[in-house]
Amino acid sequence: MTTTHLPLAYRDEQFLDSDAARPLRILAEYLQPLDAFECERVHDTIVFFGSARTQPDGPFGRYYAEARELARLVTEWSQGIPSAAQRFLVCSGGGGGIMEAANLGAADAGGRSIGLNISLPYEQRPNPYITPGLGFEFHYFFMRKLWFAHLARAIVVFPGGFGTLDELFEILTLCQTRKLERPIVTLLYGPSYWHEIVNFAALVRHGMIGEEDLGLLDFVDTPAEALARLRAALGNEGATTAPSFARSRTCESSGQP
């Protein structure tokens, strides 16, 4: 009589792809980045949001160029902060457009950057400028957004569509409701775009948010202005503030101390 044994559960691809194993897949999208960030000594980030459709030679090419320049400036500033590990790494959604520009700008400065990519049928493909070992592919939007929020000390939101608005309001809601232990600096890049797309003043006028909630965000229109706001808000944290989430540990696989 022949007995058929099931494979070990954690090696059973059919089981891991099943509905029953969905909690394991969700947990994996938490643990894999956590392990990598600890190994790579990633403590906190400045996140760039914006449209994947923004191309350098398109009608909004200005924003691509300026996102690239700001990411370069942020990375150069980050590299100059005395710390046991590099602080305020540039992080993007890992795709094209503004996301690509952010990763490219960090590479221009010779620095590392993170890409949190999402698997989509059409638009989203990882850009080639993400630092090896710091590019991640997510299936679940909510796990990807968790990692945006977990490490962010600031976000810079360039013009974008539904996805960008979703990411912006996710962070604003977390800050407004004080679900985070620390504030996240929120800069909206390109005031002419944002004032047309979102009428924040009307939200106050209709009583849907408090006037003090407008203090959760600020508008900037040049890379130099954005960098100045970031340095003013975060500059005293570089050498003195403990890491916001990921802890340093020995990473034997990479040989890092």
N, C-alpha and C positions, 0 to 999 in steps of 0.2 A: 504494500500500500504506500503510495507516494504522498508525502505531506508537503504542502506548499506554505512556506512561511512568508509573511509580509516583510518587506525591508524595514530597516530601522526608520522610525517615523521622520527623523530629521534628514533622511536621505531619500525619502519617498516623494519624488517630484509630483506625482499624480495627487497625492494627499496635500502637499504644500500648495498646489494650485486650486484646491477645492474650496468651496464655501466654508467648510468646517474649519479650515486653517486660516481664515481671514485675520483673526486676532494675531496670529504669529507673523503674518506679513506686515501688519501694521506695526507691531513691536520691532520687527527687523528694520523698518524705516526710521525708527528712533535710535536703536542701538548701533547700527552701522555708522551713521554720522558721528554719534557720540564717541565711539572708539577712535575714529579717524581724527576728530578734532583734538582729543586728548593726546594721541600720538604725535600730531603735528603742532602741538602747543598753540592751538587757536583758542583765544580767550574771548574776544569780542570783535564786533564787525561794524562797518558802516555800509548799509545796504542801499543799492541803487535799484529803483523800480522805474519802469517805463516801457513803452511799446516795443514789441518785437518787430513791428512794421517800419520803424524809423531807420531809414537807410542813409548813408553818408552823402549820396548823390540825389536824394529825394527832396521833396518840398520841406521836410522838417530836418534836413541834413545838419542845420545849425545845432540841433540838440544832440545829435550823434557826436559831433566834434567837441561840443562842450562837456558832454558826459565823459568822453575820453580824457579831456584835459583835466577835469575835476578829479577823476580817479587817479591820474598821474600825480597831481598835487597832494591828494590825500595819502597816497602811498609813500611819497617822499617825506611827508610830515611824519607818518607812522614809523618809518625807518629811523627817524632821528630821535624818537622817544626812548630815553633810557629805561629799559625793562628787560626782565629775564626772557621774555618772549615778545615777539612783535605784536603790537596792539592795533586795534581798529583796522583790521584787514578789510579790503573791499570785497563785498559779496554781491552777487547778482543772481537773477533767476536762471542763469546758465545758457539762455538761448541767444537769438540774434538781436539786432536793433540796439536799443539802449543797453541791454544786458551785455552784448558783445562789446560795445564801446567801453563799458566799465572794466571788463576783464582785460581788454586791450590796453587801456590807460595804465592799469596796474603793471602790466608787462612792460610797458614803455619805461617805467621807473625801475625795472628790475626787481619788482616785488611779487609776492604771492597774492593770489586772489581765489575766491570761492565761487563755485557755480552750483546752484540748487535747481537742477533741471526737472521738468515735469514731462512725463510721457503723454504726448498728444497725437492724434491721428495725422495732423497736417502741419501746423506751424512750427512746433518747437523741436529744434535739434540742438545738441550741445555745441557751443562755439569753441574754436580751437585755442583760445587764449586763457582758459581756466588752468590753474596750476595742477599738474598731475598729482593725484592723491587727494585733491580737494574738489573734485567734481562728483556730484551725486545725482542719481536718477530716481525720481519719486513716481509712484503710481497714485498715491493719495494726496490730493491738494492740501488737506488739513495737516498732514504730517510735514509737508514742505513749508507751510506757513508757520508751523510750530518752530521750525529751525530758523526761519527768518527772525521771529520774535525773540527766541531764546538768547541769542548772542548779540542782538542789535543794540548799540548805544545811540545810533542815529540812522535815519532813513532820508534819502534824497529822492524825491518822486518827480520824475520827468513826465512830460505829456504821454498819456496812454489811454487805453480803452477800458473795457470791462474788467480785465484782469488787474490792471494797475489800480483802478478804483477800488476793487475788492481788497487788494493788499493794503492800500492807504487806509481805508476805513476800518480794516481789521486792527491795525496798529492804533489808530485814533481811539477806537472803542476800548481797547485794552488800557490805554493811558487814561481815558476819561473815567472809566470805572475802577481805576486803580487796582487792576488785577496783576499788574507788574510791580515788583518791589522798587524798581528804578524808573525814572522817566526815559523816554526815547525821544531824542531831538528829531523833529519832523520838519523838513524843508521841502516846500513845493517849488520846483524849478520852472520858471516861465510864467510870471504872474498873468500875462495877457491871456494865456490859455486857461489857467485855472480859474480866473475870475469869470470867464465866459462859461466854463463847464459846470462849476459848482458855486452856487450863491450861498456862501457861508453866512453872510449877513442876514439873509432871509431866514435861515434856520433860527438865528437869534430872535429876529423880529416876530416870528410865529411861535416863539416859546419852546421850540423843539430841542435847543441846546441853550446853555447859559452863556452869557457874554464872556465869562472867564474861560470857557472852553476854546475860544479863539486863540487863547494863549498857548494851546497845545501845538500850534503850527506857525510857520513863518514862510515868507515868500522871498526867493532869491532869483537873480536874473543873470549872474555871471559866475564863472568858476571861482574867481577871486573872492567875490562876495560870499559864496557858499562856504569856501574854505575858512574865511574869517569867522563866520557864524559857528562852524564846527569847532574851530580852535577855541573860541570864546566859551563855548559850552562844555567842551571836553578836555581842554588843554591841561587843566590841573589834575586830571585823573591818570595820566599816562604812567607816572612812576610810583604813585602812592596808592591807587585804588586796587583792591584785590580783583582777580578775574571775576567776571560776572557770572560765568556758569562752568565752562569746561575747565577741569583741573589738570595741571601738568602731571605727567607720570613718565616713568621710564618706558621707552618704546623699543623693546629688544629687536623687533623685526626691522626697524629702520636704522638702528644703531645710534639714534639720537640720545643725548644725555638727558 
